């Protein structure tokens, strides 16, 4: 009897584990990265990703500038159900004050998610990671 109960439990755990593994998708999923160093001029609007379906995305950004009072910023552009949207980061205005953070966007299908930079002068680095949240 103990053997039968043990065999049943092992079978049940095995089936449950296999079913769970098949039905589980792990989010977030990294879909794009940008790493640009030693930039000295603004970057024009540049497409990071164009989703095939409307999705929720998390964009992590980091802008590090090499001088003082440069005010380099990153802008994100996308389209959602309400139309065109723009996110503007805080400025990076010294080596000890990089602009860093996260923006969450809901991009519509076939509408590109774009980034650009603006600033005054000097050198800077920009890093972006885009993750699909659902």
SULGI-V971766 format. One record per pair of residues at least 6 apart in sequence whose ideal C-beta (glycine too) atoms are under 6 Angstrom apart, sorted by the first residue. I is the first residue (numbers start at 1). J is the second residue. If there is no record, write none. Layout:
# SULGI-V971766
I,J  I,J
This chain:
# SULGI-V971766
27,133  28,131  28,133  29,132  30,131  31,49  31,130  31,132  32,48  32,49  32,130  33,129  34,128  35,127  36,126  37,125  38,123  39,124  40,123  42,117  42,118  43,116  43,117  44,116  45,114  45,116  46,115  47,112  47,114  48,113  48,115  48,130  49,113  49,130  50,112  51,107  51,109  53,109  54,108  54,109  55,132  56,106  56,133  56,134  57,105  57,107  57,130  57,132  58,102  58,104  58,131  58,133  59,76  59,103  59,130  60,102  60,129  61,74  61,128  62,100  62,127  63,72  63,74  63,92  63,99  63,126  64,98  64,125  65,72  65,92  65,124  66,122  66,123  67,122  68,94  69,93  70,119  70,120  70,122  71,91  71,93  71,119  71,120  72,92  72,119  72,124  73,88  73,89  73,91  73,118  74,89  74,115  74,117  75,88  75,116  76,87  76,103  76,115  77,86  77,114  78,85  78,105  78,107  78,113  79,108  79,111  80,106  80,108  87,103  89,99  90,99  92,98  92,99  107,113  117,126
